[in-house]
Amino acid sequence: MSLMSTARSRVADVVNLFATPLQASHYVELVNPLWSSHKLQARVEEVWDETADARTITLRPGRNWRRHRAGQHLRLGVPIGGRRFTRTYSISSSPERRDGCITVTVKVLDGGRMSGHLVRNLEVGTYLPIGLPQGDFVVPESTPVRPLFITAGSGLTPVMSMLRTWDIVGNMPDVAHIHYAPHRYDVIYGAELVELAARRPRYRYEAVLTREGGDGPSTARHFDRAQLDALCPDWMEREVWACGPQSLLAAVEQHFEAAGRSRFLHVERFRAALAEVPADAAGGRATFVIDGAPVSADADATTPLLRVAEDAGLNPEHGCRMGICHTCDIPLVAGRVRDLRTGDVIDEPGQLVQICISGAAGDCELALTAPAT
Ligand code: FES
């Protein structure tokens, strides 16, 4: 522990004696939010537009931050219009970065409230609540590997953290990388990747530009076996990490399963893979009871109940929005909901429902707790 942090913790101990019911950390937070020990925040140090719709945000995390492993993600919260939204973003910087900062790169999604805000409105100097790094989309540190990366769009971000780390440390393995983007100008970190490939011969970079021949989608330029054979003839000898939109990941999973190589494939998703909802499935009236007060809204069969609650002006606790973190779990009081990933119907009162990946399967009532402040 440094002299500075020892002194800070002693001062905190003394202040705690007099600070009840608040902890010293609450007062310390007023001086510098990054020193707070009761919640983890990060200061926006810099914003940088990578492309027309993608922005890299440099964050200085508070003192409770734990060094990430290349490929991991974190939760980021943003207050918008008096409500707090949370999303998960891969960390694109290397853990070897010297200044203690981390970066995330956010791409605007269609109808994305939070991504739109981060890319268009976020200002330097803002403090944002963050979570600790999580995830196992990482390359093993002890075993030598020959990775094949298959990425598209902002699926590049966790891989960028890995490449930057190997570059800084100077131990670039034998890497093959296929990246999909509509046009060359859509490739985030495009110039950096080209420069890295020129400087590090063990890194082989292939950009597949799916709309470069015109604005219609070219199926010939989407992932398939023939293309993989051409771009990476030794793919059978490599371990594969894939990250990108659902359509790409589905094609990649199908291919590696057919080739009997599923166990060598690691996939990172930004959204849950959803099952087909039956054509005759009906939604219903969703009621969220918060502190005894019901709030109701119409819910169709396919919209996640988290979104239904948010559109009704509520602010349920949530994290990943894709069924991983369980932050959004709330108990079913009555009625029926459907797990949109599996199609399973849940109708047992008291059962916990992940509202980010569950839709109404008729009228339903759920007990919502007020989010912690
Ligand atoms: S928000 Fe993570 S599981 Fe629902």
Residues whose N, C-alpha, C, O or C-beta is under 5 A from the ligand:
A	BS01	FES	H318 G319 C320 R321 M322 G323 I324 C325 H326 T327 C328 Q354 C356
